[in-house]
């Protein structure tokens, strides 16, 4: 087993990984920018190494600095966390070339699924259904018009290397298709250094359903049920729950088996998530994330499995300690993403946290690196906390979540806590009757 792991990330996910390591008797090394010198995971880690100034390009995306930190600290392995370098195949290869273990899937699988066009072609061969659309890169307006006419409007233009809602444009007719194609290409080039785009049918009212999986290097793959991530703003997830209110047991079993069979065929190792749009009883693949996700917490709550611990064990070469029949999904869990943003304008709100009180009680979990006096820096993602609640059923979970939200105090910076408190009282959400467009309509936002 590893003796020391370097955590190549920051914020709540870095603290989450640190905690899993300590419970396994593994020492931790925290890397940090100068802006994160007082971060919670830096304070708690066995060792810490400053890797650069606040800019992510000079710190958390600085591969030579991270490799040097691992060398200096004598780490055995590197956990990339979520975001930053977590799906960077070149980084994974460099980690291995320098004698460290990368806690994640193979670089080949990361490349395969990191390019959305290649990923789509791959899953078609694995009998996973996809959204109707182009076979690959759409080169010009004439080609775009032809494809859109074939599949029908509205259509969604997407960056092949995209993620996080960037490099996506909706066209509801031919008049704006050419302009949206040019805008999408430009945004994709600026955000990802790759202007390859493709076109898919824009579904009217789908749910966003994703399946959490874990594979080992011995050919075993299991799933941990699905998560419903349909409450989104600008393609950014706001709240996730498991299981989905939209699926029944038979559908859940079918999609779980489809995914695990496909990943066994691939020989996939590590944590991963297959994401779908679900409409009128049909699943359509949209992407695979070859890493841990922010919302892994809700899957942990209903399965009782520590996914970070399993990542580490699998990376060390151990076989999964359970089979699919051992995974028992119990109760219901909901996660609220708490961002340091204005709850109505969503403008970032960095600054000093003057008062902090986390809710507690049975079935309540907080994944956060906040504390009173901590300064939320302006350089990174605005996610500052995840409130995850578990109950015996969805109704109990909702009532517990309302209580926990009312208890939660974060003062000194604006947060999205008020938005989540409002959502808990909305009848559509209470009834589980919402899709990926519901929240934007509720907020009065346009596509």
C-alpha angles and dihedrals in degrees: 000000000000115000098197132021127192113216109215097195144059144229126028095343092055090052091046091054092045091055093050090050094050091050088054093049093250122140118233135218117201119204117199146170121241088260091060099048090118097041117135096242090050090053093048101041120101090236136009133199126194108224103182150306125318097277109101090221089061097042126013092028093041101108097184090051092051093047089048091051091052090050094049093047095045094235122177097205143011125224111201096197117198125329125352105064098350094112099029107122093192090056092049090053093047091050090055094043089057093052101260129119116244109219098221143056127311120288089241092058091045090054093044094054097031091070105065095206092052090044091053092051090047096053092046087062088049093055095251112142118241136197112267111258147101121339092228146327115002106221105188147001095267091056090046092051092050094050093045091052091051097050098030133239141318098056133179121224110207136185112241091219093038135125142157093044095297120130095027129124132172121217118193095185144001095272096075100027097095094047093046090049091055093045092049092049091050093048092047091051092048095045103036107014089242124093096192110132137175136193130239135177109268106231116221103224113356131158120232105235124176132183121218115218139178126196134183134208091258097070098265122133128175133177130218099210126265136300125215109222098168097125098091139153118202088347090304116124115241103174134009133193138186131241102026116244087219099062132072127209095265094051091045091053093047097051092043092054092046092054098044092047090052094049093046087055089051092049090233118187127194135015120329143156129218110206125206142178110228122202134155092356095307130113122216121190115233105167148326124236110210095203145049113297132219090246096052086108095077091054089051091052095054096038102038090225122131100224095191091054089050091050090056095046092048092048088053089057100258120143118240109276092220142044128223091267089058092060107092115183110209132184128336133293133193128190124202116200107219112203129188091241138114104271093228108028094030090219110158115262111198120172145095120325103227098182132016131182122165122205120242143178135105114337096007120124130179121198103188141125094207125122135163108282095024115134114223103219121225095224103077145046111307096232106121104161145012119210110199122184130186129198139170088255138000095270093053089046092053093049091048091047092052090052093047093049090051090053096048114104124187112162132177095045131054114253139182092247091109091055092053091048089054093048092054089064098048112109095217090057093043088053092045089238105138139107136197092282097047099088095049090050089048090051093044094243127150127226 
